């Protein structure tokens, strides 16, 4: 099996039409048909149902499409990284992260890694689910998120549980208090992020719903900084991880909650494979930073 077989298969699987797939690949249809037949014969399975109304993927074909896409993405990513190494003489280490973890230990990790002259750090802002996919395709080497996601190819480690605090307008009646969720639920809530799929927004809404509290979501925005801007504009409050208070934004008061057990996890995601020398260094730095956090030597 060659990479071209995977590219041909993906084109046919996405178009479900040999003529359109051949045009997309800039080859004639008969050779494409032969290549797909050869692929099925080599694998010993039918990848497509061939019916009068056209092609459809078999269950085996649907499974193989996902894996073929991952393989092609990994190859493309490796080629891009190799070009960067050739251009800069450095090895690439890619990190995926959700924005709310960038106010704590992650910048310290990046700073320490950059002190190693032969490592180039590449950062990708992405959801936890996107990180899992990116790890499997080789786009990133490690990810930092807030959701627990089960996947047989990825290890998730809980680094620590971080308190959730409230961000309210500086002149808000609750700004000098430690409000409970019941008290906060009486005020307009600004929620983030608004992208589809599980996110920090689900964590926040779950806190209220589990207590049978109704909330007035006055605005849902894409990112943390926009949410804080709306808070400073006196539109409402938002809940944020504790590390965000390091922002020191004008017009906002960051206040602890009246309940002490309300937290959000910080999860580290890695591929299930032996750690290379860069990953071993990352693990050593992470262990030190997390230990400092847990012992109170780092906020």
Secondary structure by P-SEA (a helix, b strand, c coil): ccaaaaaaaaaaaaaccaaaaaaaacccaaaaaaaaaaaaaaaccccccccccbbbbcaaaaaaaaaaaaaaaaaaaaaaaaaaaaaccbbbbbbbbcccccccaaaaaaaaaaacccbbbbbbbccaaaaaaaaaacccccccccbbbbbccbbbbbcbbbbbbbbcccccccccccccaaaaaabbbbbccccccccaaaaaaaaaaaaccccccccccccaaaaaaaaaaccbbbbbcccccccccccbbbbbcccccccccbbbbbccccccaaaaaaaaaaaaaaaaaaacccc
